[in-house]
Amino acid sequence: MTTQAMQEKISKMEAEIKKLQAELAKMNKKNTPRFERSEIAYLNEVYNG
């Protein structure tokens, strides 16, 4: 495989990684539950004793 062919393959892989990372970030935003500050304080108190 030539250097140029390898470079093109790497570029395609990098583009694919960026696309997957963007999808993952979108999924994380959607699935992240939103907690109120008071709920977080309560959960911290219970968890930490």
PyMOL Python script that loads the backbone (N, CA, C, O; Angstrom):
from pymol import cmd

cmd.read_pdbstr("""\
ATOM      1  N   MET A   1       0.843  -1.183   0.000  1.00  0.00           N
ATOM      2  CA  MET A   1       0.000   0.000   0.000  1.00  0.00           C
ATOM      3  C   MET A   1       0.891   1.249   0.000  1.00  0.00           C
ATOM      4  O   MET A   1       1.854   1.347   0.760  1.00  0.00           O
ATOM      5  N   THR A   2       0.546   2.182  -0.859  1.00  0.00           N
ATOM      6  CA  THR A   2       1.356   3.399  -0.946  1.00  0.00           C
ATOM      7  C   THR A   2       1.076   4.321   0.240  1.00  0.00           C
ATOM      8  O   THR A   2       0.073   4.184   0.940  1.00  0.00           O
ATOM      9  N   THR A   3       1.981   5.246   0.434  1.00  0.00           N
ATOM     10  CA  THR A   3       1.826   6.208   1.526  1.00  0.00           C
ATOM     11  C   THR A   3       0.551   7.013   1.338  1.00  0.00           C
ATOM     12  O   THR A   3      -0.172   7.274   2.299  1.00  0.00           O
ATOM     13  N   GLN A   4       0.274   7.406   0.094  1.00  0.00           N
ATOM     14  CA  GLN A   4      -0.919   8.212  -0.166  1.00  0.00           C
ATOM     15  C   GLN A   4      -2.189   7.417   0.124  1.00  0.00           C
ATOM     16  O   GLN A   4      -3.138   7.945   0.704  1.00  0.00           O
ATOM     17  N   ALA A   5      -2.204   6.153  -0.278  1.00  0.00           N
ATOM     18  CA  ALA A   5      -3.377   5.309  -0.027  1.00  0.00           C
ATOM     19  C   ALA A   5      -3.609   5.152   1.476  1.00  0.00           C
ATOM     20  O   ALA A   5      -4.745   5.185   1.948  1.00  0.00           O
ATOM     21  N   MET A   6      -2.520   4.982   2.215  1.00  0.00           N
ATOM     22  CA  MET A   6      -2.634   4.857   3.672  1.00  0.00           C
ATOM     23  C   MET A   6      -3.166   6.148   4.280  1.00  0.00           C
ATOM     24  O   MET A   6      -4.011   6.122   5.174  1.00  0.00           O
ATOM     25  N   GLN A   7      -2.667   7.270   3.789  1.00  0.00           N
ATOM     26  CA  GLN A   7      -3.102   8.577   4.284  1.00  0.00           C
ATOM     27  C   GLN A   7      -4.595   8.770   4.041  1.00  0.00           C
ATOM     28  O   GLN A   7      -5.311   9.270   4.908  1.00  0.00           O
ATOM     29  N   GLU A   8      -5.065   8.367   2.849  1.00  0.00           N
ATOM     30  CA  GLU A   8      -6.488   8.487   2.525  1.00  0.00           C
ATOM     31  C   GLU A   8      -7.322   7.601   3.441  1.00  0.00           C
ATOM     32  O   GLU A   8      -8.391   8.004   3.899  1.00  0.00           O
ATOM     33  N   LYS A   9      -6.831   6.393   3.705  1.00  0.00           N
ATOM     34  CA  LYS A   9      -7.533   5.467   4.588  1.00  0.00           C
ATOM     35  C   LYS A   9      -7.626   6.052   5.999  1.00  0.00           C
ATOM     36  O   LYS A   9      -8.673   5.984   6.642  1.00  0.00           O
ATOM     37  N   ILE A  10      -6.522   6.623   6.467  1.00  0.00           N
ATOM     38  CA  ILE A  10      -6.495   7.247   7.797  1.00  0.00           C
ATOM     39  C   ILE A  10      -7.484   8.408   7.851  1.00  0.00           C
ATOM     40  O   ILE A  10      -8.209   8.557   8.835  1.00  0.00           O
ATOM     41  N   SER A  11      -7.519   9.220   6.817  1.00  0.00           N
ATOM     42  CA  SER A  11      -8.440  10.355   6.777  1.00  0.00           C
ATOM     43  C   SER A  11      -9.887   9.884   6.853  1.00  0.00           C
ATOM     44  O   SER A  11     -10.699  10.477   7.564  1.00  0.00           O
ATOM     45  N   LYS A  12     -10.214   8.810   6.115  1.00  0.00           N
ATOM     46  CA  LYS A  12     -11.575   8.259   6.149  1.00  0.00           C
ATOM     47  C   LYS A  12     -11.905   7.749   7.547  1.00  0.00           C
ATOM     48  O   LYS A  12     -13.008   7.966   8.048  1.00  0.00           O
ATOM     49  N   MET A  13     -10.948   7.072   8.171  1.00  0.00           N
ATOM     50  CA  MET A  13     -11.165   6.551   9.525  1.00  0.00           C
ATOM     51  C   MET A  13     -11.384   7.691  10.512  1.00  0.00           C
ATOM     52  O   MET A  13     -12.261   7.606  11.371  1.00  0.00           O
ATOM     53  N   GLU A  14     -10.596   8.752  10.398  1.00  0.00           N
ATOM     54  CA  GLU A  14     -10.737   9.900  11.291  1.00  0.00           C
ATOM     55  C   GLU A  14     -12.105  10.549  11.124  1.00  0.00           C
ATOM     56  O   GLU A  14     -12.729  10.949  12.107  1.00  0.00           O
ATOM     57  N   ALA A  15     -12.571  10.654   9.884  1.00  0.00           N
ATOM     58  CA  ALA A  15     -13.891  11.224   9.624  1.00  0.00           C
ATOM     59  C   ALA A  15     -14.971  10.348  10.263  1.00  0.00           C
ATOM     60  O   ALA A  15     -15.922  10.861  10.853  1.00  0.00           O
ATOM     61  N   GLU A  16     -14.824   9.046  10.146  1.00  0.00           N
ATOM     62  CA  GLU A  16     -15.777   8.100  10.737  1.00  0.00           C
ATOM     63  C   GLU A  16     -15.788   8.241  12.264  1.00  0.00           C
ATOM     64  O   GLU A  16     -16.852   8.240  12.882  1.00  0.00           O
ATOM     65  N   ILE A  17     -14.609   8.360  12.863  1.00  0.00           N
ATOM     66  CA  ILE A  17     -14.502   8.527  14.322  1.00  0.00           C
ATOM     67  C   ILE A  17     -15.219   9.807  14.756  1.00  0.00           C
ATOM     68  O   ILE A  17     -15.963   9.797  15.736  1.00  0.00           O
ATOM     69  N   LYS A  18     -15.002  10.904  14.035  1.00  0.00           N
ATOM     70  CA  LYS A  18     -15.657  12.171  14.381  1.00  0.00           C
ATOM     71  C   LYS A  18     -17.168  12.031  14.317  1.00  0.00           C
ATOM     72  O   LYS A  18     -17.886  12.541  15.178  1.00  0.00           O
ATOM     73  N   LYS A  19     -17.653  11.327  13.276  1.00  0.00           N
ATOM     74  CA  LYS A  19     -19.095  11.131  13.113  1.00  0.00           C
ATOM     75  C   LYS A  19     -19.652  10.329  14.287  1.00  0.00           C
ATOM     76  O   LYS A  19     -20.693  10.677  14.844  1.00  0.00           O
ATOM     77  N   LEU A  20     -18.958   9.259  14.659  1.00  0.00           N
ATOM     78  CA  LEU A  20     -19.398   8.420  15.777  1.00  0.00           C
ATOM     79  C   LEU A  20     -19.369   9.190  17.092  1.00  0.00           C
ATOM     80  O   LEU A  20     -20.272   9.046  17.917  1.00  0.00           O
ATOM     81  N   GLN A  21     -18.333  10.009  17.292  1.00  0.00           N
ATOM     82  CA  GLN A  21     -18.237  10.803  18.520  1.00  0.00           C
ATOM     83  C   GLN A  21     -19.398  11.795  18.605  1.00  0.00           C
ATOM     84  O   GLN A  21     -19.946  12.019  19.685  1.00  0.00           O
ATOM     85  N   ALA A  22     -19.770  12.388  17.474  1.00  0.00           N
ATOM     86  CA  ALA A  22     -20.885  13.333  17.449  1.00  0.00           C
ATOM     87  C   ALA A  22     -22.190  12.611  17.792  1.00  0.00           C
ATOM     88  O   ALA A  22     -23.004  13.130  18.556  1.00  0.00           O
ATOM     89  N   GLU A  23     -22.390  11.413  17.227  1.00  0.00           N
ATOM     90  CA  GLU A  23     -23.582  10.620  17.529  1.00  0.00           C
ATOM     91  C   GLU A  23     -23.625  10.273  19.007  1.00  0.00           C
ATOM     92  O   GLU A  23     -24.673  10.370  19.645  1.00  0.00           O
ATOM     93  N   LEU A  24     -22.492   9.871  19.546  1.00  0.00           N
ATOM     94  CA  LEU A  24     -22.394   9.492  20.953  1.00  0.00           C
ATOM     95  C   LEU A  24     -22.726  10.684  21.855  1.00  0.00           C
ATOM     96  O   LEU A  24     -23.451  10.541  22.839  1.00  0.00           O
ATOM     97  N   ALA A  25     -22.197  11.843  21.517  1.00  0.00           N
ATOM     98  CA  ALA A  25     -22.460  13.054  22.295  1.00  0.00           C
ATOM     99  C   ALA A  25     -23.953  13.378  22.286  1.00  0.00           C
ATOM    100  O   ALA A  25     -24.519  13.775  23.305  1.00  0.00           O
ATOM    101  N   LYS A  26     -24.588  13.202  21.115  1.00  0.00           N
ATOM    102  CA  LYS A  26     -26.017  13.456  20.990  1.00  0.00           C
ATOM    103  C   LYS A  26     -26.811  12.492  21.872  1.00  0.00           C
ATOM    104  O   LYS A  26     -27.756  12.895  22.551  1.00  0.00           O
ATOM    105  N   MET A  27     -26.419  11.212  21.855  1.00  0.00           N
ATOM    106  CA  MET A  27     -27.094  10.197  22.664  1.00  0.00           C
ATOM    107  C   MET A  27     -26.928  10.499  24.145  1.00  0.00           C
ATOM    108  O   MET A  27     -27.878  10.371  24.917  1.00  0.00           O
ATOM    109  N   ASN A  28     -25.738  10.895  24.542  1.00  0.00           N
ATOM    110  CA  ASN A  28     -25.473  11.208  25.944  1.00  0.00           C
ATOM    111  C   ASN A  28     -26.331  12.374  26.421  1.00  0.00           C
ATOM    112  O   ASN A  28     -26.834  12.363  27.545  1.00  0.00           O
ATOM    113  N   LYS A  29     -26.496  13.378  25.567  1.00  0.00           N
ATOM    114  CA  LYS A  29     -27.326  14.535  25.924  1.00  0.00           C
ATOM    115  C   LYS A  29     -28.775  14.115  26.121  1.00  0.00           C
ATOM    116  O   LYS A  29     -29.431  14.542  27.071  1.00  0.00           O
ATOM    117  N   LYS A  30     -29.277  13.266  25.204  1.00  0.00           N
ATOM    118  CA  LYS A  30     -30.665  12.829  25.254  1.00  0.00           C
ATOM    119  C   LYS A  30     -30.959  11.989  26.488  1.00  0.00           C
ATOM    120  O   LYS A  30     -32.015  12.136  27.104  1.00  0.00           O
ATOM    121  N   ASN A  31     -30.030  11.113  26.851  1.00  0.00           N
ATOM    122  CA  ASN A  31     -30.287  10.147  27.913  1.00  0.00           C
ATOM    123  C   ASN A  31     -29.878  10.610  29.299  1.00  0.00           C
ATOM    124  O   ASN A  31     -30.094   9.897  30.280  1.00  0.00           O
ATOM    125  N   THR A  32     -29.293  11.791  29.391  1.00  0.00           N
ATOM    126  CA  THR A  32     -28.842  12.274  30.695  1.00  0.00           C
ATOM    127  C   THR A  32     -30.041  12.804  31.473  1.00  0.00           C
ATOM    128  O   THR A  32     -30.676  13.772  31.054  1.00  0.00           O
ATOM    129  N   PRO A  33     -30.351  12.173  32.605  1.00  0.00           N
ATOM    130  CA  PRO A  33     -31.481  12.695  33.391  1.00  0.00           C
ATOM    131  C   PRO A  33     -31.112  14.030  34.027  1.00  0.00           C
ATOM    132  O   PRO A  33     -29.963  14.251  34.412  1.00  0.00           O
ATOM    133  N   ARG A  34     -32.072  14.892  34.129  1.00  0.00           N
ATOM    134  CA  ARG A  34     -31.838  16.205  34.740  1.00  0.00           C
ATOM    135  C   ARG A  34     -32.283  16.149  36.198  1.00  0.00           C
ATOM    136  O   ARG A  34     -33.420  15.778  36.491  1.00  0.00           O
ATOM    137  N   PHE A  35     -31.401  16.510  37.097  1.00  0.00           N
ATOM    138  CA  PHE A  35     -31.736  16.513  38.515  1.00  0.00           C
ATOM    139  C   PHE A  35     -31.798  17.941  39.028  1.00  0.00           C
ATOM    140  O   PHE A  35     -31.054  18.815  38.584  1.00  0.00           O
ATOM    141  N   GLU A  36     -32.699  18.154  39.969  1.00  0.00           N
ATOM    142  CA  GLU A  36     -32.758  19.437  40.669  1.00  0.00           C
ATOM    143  C   GLU A  36     -31.598  19.493  41.656  1.00  0.00           C
ATOM    144  O   GLU A  36     -31.111  18.458  42.110  1.00  0.00           O
ATOM    145  N   ARG A  37     -31.164  20.691  41.981  1.00  0.00           N
ATOM    146  CA  ARG A  37     -30.069  20.843  42.948  1.00  0.00           C
ATOM    147  C   ARG A  37     -30.433  20.219  44.297  1.00  0.00           C
ATOM    148  O   ARG A  37     -29.592  19.595  44.943  1.00  0.00           O
ATOM    149  N   SER A  38     -31.684  20.389  44.716  1.00  0.00           N
ATOM    150  CA  SER A  38     -32.108  19.845  46.010  1.00  0.00           C
ATOM    151  C   SER A  38     -32.055  18.319  46.004  1.00  0.00           C
ATOM    152  O   SER A  38     -31.687  17.703  47.004  1.00  0.00           O
ATOM    153  N   GLU A  39     -32.424  17.709  44.870  1.00  0.00           N
ATOM    154  CA  GLU A  39     -32.354  16.247  44.753  1.00  0.00           C
ATOM    155  C   GLU A  39     -30.913  15.779  44.864  1.00  0.00           C
ATOM    156  O   GLU A  39     -30.624  14.791  45.539  1.00  0.00           O
ATOM    157  N   ILE A  40     -30.016  16.486  44.204  1.00  0.00           N
ATOM    158  CA  ILE A  40     -28.593  16.120  44.238  1.00  0.00           C
ATOM    159  C   ILE A  40     -28.063  16.244  45.663  1.00  0.00           C
ATOM    160  O   ILE A  40     -27.334  15.371  46.132  1.00  0.00           O
ATOM    161  N   ALA A  41     -28.421  17.315  46.345  1.00  0.00           N
ATOM    162  CA  ALA A  41     -27.974  17.512  47.729  1.00  0.00           C
ATOM    163  C   ALA A  41     -28.487  16.381  48.610  1.00  0.00           C
ATOM    164  O   ALA A  41     -27.750  15.846  49.438  1.00  0.00           O
ATOM    165  N   TYR A  42     -29.764  16.020  48.425  1.00  0.00           N
ATOM    166  CA  TYR A  42     -30.355  14.937  49.220  1.00  0.00           C
ATOM    167  C   TYR A  42     -29.647  13.612  48.942  1.00  0.00           C
ATOM    168  O   TYR A  42     -29.280  12.894  49.871  1.00  0.00           O
ATOM    169  N   LEU A  43     -29.456  13.292  47.662  1.00  0.00           N
ATOM    170  CA  LEU A  43     -28.796  12.036  47.290  1.00  0.00           C
ATOM    171  C   LEU A  43     -27.373  11.982  47.831  1.00  0.00           C
ATOM    172  O   LEU A  43     -26.920  10.930  48.285  1.00  0.00           O
ATOM    173  N   ASN A  44     -26.669  13.106  47.787  1.00  0.00           N
ATOM    174  CA  ASN A  44     -25.311  13.169  48.339  1.00  0.00           C
ATOM    175  C   ASN A  44     -25.320  12.880  49.833  1.00  0.00           C
ATOM    176  O   ASN A  44     -24.472  12.151  50.347  1.00  0.00           O
ATOM    177  N   GLU A  45     -26.300  13.469  50.522  1.00  0.00           N
ATOM    178  CA  GLU A  45     -26.394  13.277  51.968  1.00  0.00           C
ATOM    179  C   GLU A  45     -26.663  11.812  52.302  1.00  0.00           C
ATOM    180  O   GLU A  45     -26.030  11.246  53.194  1.00  0.00           O
ATOM    181  N   VAL A  46     -27.601  11.205  51.585  1.00  0.00           N
ATOM    182  CA  VAL A  46     -27.949   9.795  51.811  1.00  0.00           C
ATOM    183  C   VAL A  46     -26.748   8.912  51.492  1.00  0.00           C
ATOM    184  O   VAL A  46     -26.398   8.018  52.262  1.00  0.00           O
ATOM    185  N   TYR A  47     -26.134   9.170  50.366  1.00  0.00           N
ATOM    186  CA  TYR A  47     -25.020   8.329  49.916  1.00  0.00           C
ATOM    187  C   TYR A  47     -23.814   8.458  50.841  1.00  0.00           C
ATOM    188  O   TYR A  47     -23.167   7.465  51.175  1.00  0.00           O
ATOM    189  N   ASN A  48     -23.520   9.681  51.248  1.00  0.00           N
ATOM    190  CA  ASN A  48     -22.331   9.924  52.069  1.00  0.00           C
ATOM    191  C   ASN A  48     -22.583   9.731  53.562  1.00  0.00           C
ATOM    192  O   ASN A  48     -21.648   9.782  54.361  1.00  0.00           O
ATOM    193  N   GLY A  49     -23.822   9.512  53.937  1.00  0.00           N
ATOM    194  CA  GLY A  49     -24.172   9.262  55.338  1.00  0.00           C
ATOM    195  C   GLY A  49     -24.126  10.545  56.108  1.00  0.00           C
ATOM    196  O   GLY A  49     -24.389  10.553  57.311  1.00  0.00           O
TER     197      GLY A  49
END
""", "prot")
cmd.dss("prot")
cmd.show_as("cartoon", "prot")
cmd.util.cbc("prot")
cmd.orient("prot")
